[in-house]
Amino acid sequence: MGELSQTPAKQQYYGTGRRKTSVARVFLRPGSGNFAVNGRSLEGYFLSETQRVLIRYPLQAAEMLDKMDVLITVRGGGINSQAGAARLGIARALLTYNAELRPQIKKLGLLTRDSRGKERKKYGRKGARKRFQFSKR
């Protein structure tokens, strides 16, 4: 009987990031620093340079920018919110890769989940804070 060929499983590290209503699933794989966001390149998905810098920051802080390939699946919310979720996901995935990076990443505030969300609409008002026009006479 023939021997089954054993292919080594791809090594990858996972992290979940959330911001407002956005959820990012991040997979880090040893590689050359390629980014893929929802099947597109980082530049193709996040058009603003500010968003791209925000996403690269955790890897840059850990000096792993050219050592890891990043695969991001992001959904919900707006584009800035998605960038924030991806940043948290990358930081958490880095911890699954190497737990010794924790003090360095935590000091930069990259592990803090931004809990701000949308404020609910209140009754008797037009929105969360806006009121109907007041007329004295």
C-alpha positions as a printed Julia matrix, in Angstrom:
137×3 Matrix{Float64}:
   0.0    0.0    0.0
   1.32   3.51  -0.92
   2.45   5.99   1.69
   0.35   9.13   2.13
   2.27  12.32   1.51
   2.25  14.54   4.57
   2.18  18.24   3.74
   2.97  20.48   6.71
   0.02  22.58   7.86
   0.4   26.29   7.18
   1.35  28.12  10.33
  -0.96  31.01  11.08
  -1.9   33.16  14.04
  -5.41  34.53  14.56
  -6.77  37.67  16.21
 -10.21  39.32  16.3
 -10.61  43.09  16.35
 -13.77  45.11  16.89
 -14.55  48.82  16.66
 -18.08  50.32  16.68
 -19.99  47.81  14.5
 -16.96  46.57  12.53
 -15.46  43.14  13.08
 -12.07  42.17  11.64
 -10.72  38.62  11.5
  -6.94  38.73  11.14
  -4.61  35.89  10.16
  -0.83  36.36  10.41
   1.35  33.99   8.41
   5.15  33.95   8.15
   5.97  35.65   4.86
   7.27  38.8    3.24
   4.9   41.53   4.44
   1.97  41.21   2.02
  -1.47  42.49   3.06
  -4.82  41.2    1.77
  -8.07  42.83   2.91
 -11.27  41.12   1.74
  -9.37  39.72  -1.26
  -7.9   43.11  -2.22
  -4.56  44.75  -1.53
  -4.19  47.11   1.43
  -3.91  50.1   -0.96
  -6.93  48.9   -2.95
  -9.19  48.64   0.09
  -8.02  51.44   2.4
  -7.59  54.46   0.13
  -6.43  56.85   2.84
  -2.75  56.77   3.83
  -3.78  57.49   7.44
  -5.78  54.25   7.58
  -2.91  52.24   6.07
  -0.44  53.67   8.63
  -2.92  52.85  11.43
  -3.11  49.21  10.28
   0.64  48.75   9.81
   1.47  50.29  13.22
   1.27  47.14  15.44
   3.59  45.22  13.08
   5.92  48.19  12.83
   6.07  48.48  16.63
   6.97  44.78  16.93
   9.46  45.1   14.02
   7.65  42.36  12.08
   6.46  44.42   9.09
   8.45  42.47   6.48
   8.31  39.09   8.25
   4.54  38.44   8.25
   1.83  38.19   5.61
  -1.49  39.58   6.83
  -4.89  38.3    5.72
  -7.81  40.43   6.95
 -11.54  39.76   6.58
 -13.52  42.78   7.72
 -17.24  43.52   7.73
 -19.69  46.06   9.12
 -19.29  49.73  10.0
 -17.48  52.39   8.05
 -14.0   52.38   6.54
 -12.31  54.14   9.51
 -14.01  51.82  11.95
 -12.82  48.83   9.91
  -9.24  50.15  10.01
  -9.45  50.43  13.82
 -10.82  46.88  14.07
  -8.04  45.55  11.83
  -5.4   47.28  13.99
  -6.71  45.61  17.16
  -6.94  42.25  15.37
  -3.3   42.47  14.21
  -2.14  43.38  17.73
  -4.01  40.4   19.22
  -2.72  38.03  16.54
   0.84  39.17  17.32
   0.28  38.06  20.92
  -0.72  34.56  19.8
   2.5   34.51  17.76
   4.72  35.72  20.62
   3.35  36.47  24.1
   6.6   38.22  25.07
   5.56  41.17  22.88
   2.68  41.97  25.28
   4.36  44.66  27.45
   5.7   46.45  24.37
   2.34  46.41  22.55
   0.28  47.22  25.66
   2.47  50.25  26.44
   1.53  51.71  23.04
  -2.18  51.2   23.8
  -2.74  48.79  20.93
  -4.58  46.18  23.02
  -7.29  48.55  24.24
 -10.65  47.99  22.6
 -12.24  51.36  21.79
 -15.66  50.87  23.42
 -17.28  54.0   22.02
 -20.37  53.23  20.0
 -23.48  54.91  18.7
 -25.65  56.55  21.36
 -29.27  55.42  21.33
 -32.13  57.66  20.18
 -34.16  59.01  23.09
 -37.95  59.29  23.12
 -39.41  62.8   22.7
 -36.36  63.83  20.66
 -35.31  63.74  17.04
 -32.12  61.77  17.73
 -29.78  60.89  20.59
 -29.3   64.58  21.52
 -31.09  66.69  18.94
 -34.38  68.22  20.03
 -37.35  69.43  18.03
 -37.39  73.16  17.22
 -38.53  75.27  20.16
 -41.04  78.03  19.52
 -41.73  80.6   22.22
 -44.82  81.99  20.47
